[in-house]
Amino acid sequence: MKQVSGLRKFWNEHSLALALTLILVYVVGTGSLRNSVGDESIFMTVWMVALTLSVVLLTIRLHAGQKLGLGPVWFGRRQLYLLALLPIPAVNLLAGLHASAPVSSLLCESVSMILVGFLEEVIMRGYLFEALRKDSLKEAVLITSLTFGIGHIVNLFTGQTTLSTLLQVGYALAIGLVFALVLVKTGSLWPCIFIHSLMDLLAVFAGQISSQQAALVSLLLMVYCLGLAWYLWKKVPGSVQTG
């Protein structure tokens, strides 16, 4: 009990440091494995499962589930606006579904991508958001969105082109705004986790499109998400206060 109380005390006093540590561990570990063995490797899957279990255990020991938006929640007619999130993962269906890799590789990559969505939401819009919202809710929305977008720059080191990476940073920032506002408006991280994991999972089976088409889709997705973020900010009940 003393150890758990000490851990909770550390989180209360150094919540930002804990969030930044989790981000560093996730980015360095996942980026290194992605660069060396790829998302379809069993080593990546083992890493993602181990990290997910560690984060879940940490959250349980901190009794932080409710604070991070991971508690039980009920959605009714007033939350029908959440259906507007579905076009975000649906972009990966534009060229149809395609699977040519071995079943074992597809299975490993699918599990990894589902867990990527879970981890990124819990770390970014869970721990980091909770640490920042103590000072300003509006700043928490903006900073976590910027962090989520800029974090995709690491894809430059995986062989992705500069243009593709910059577009990915742009739409990831816009998606980050939407997810942060969904968390603020609903008090739940589960819609964000579901949509994020679904988007990453569908990307595993997405058909190929040309680089020009990919750029156009990225731009349209960015515009759509910025529009949706504006709607959530201005029209959905529940204010985003300045501090």
C-alpha angles and dihedrals in degrees: 000000000000090000092050092046089050091051091050090048090052090051092049092050100035105026093139092051090051092049092049091048091053090049091050093049092047097046097044096042097043094040093051094050093044089053096047108033107007134235092284094061122110087227090062091049092050090049093049093047092048093048092046092051090048093051092045091049091048091050092050093049090049091047083228101137097103093043092051093050095255098118125109113287139182123216121201139167092300089065096052087112086077087077085074086073092068097081088063096071091029091073087077089064096059093098094036127245123304131177121177101147122097115278092246091056093046091050093049093046092046093053091046093050093049089052092046088060092048096046097045092051095046093046100038104032094023113043099015094043092048091050093051100041091068089076102031132352092204092051090048090056093048099040096047090048092050091046091050092049098043090045089071090068086087087076087077087075092055094063097267115145121255093243093049091048094049091049090048090051089051098051092039088056090050092047088048090057091051094048093046091051092047088055091049094047098043102027087226133107094195098089089052092048092049096049094041094049092044091051093051092044094051089049088065090062099031118129121240123269130181121267090250091052091046091052091050092048090049092052093047091048090050092051092046093050093047089052091048091048090053090050092050092047097048109025110030114084115255119071127239101224128202098237 
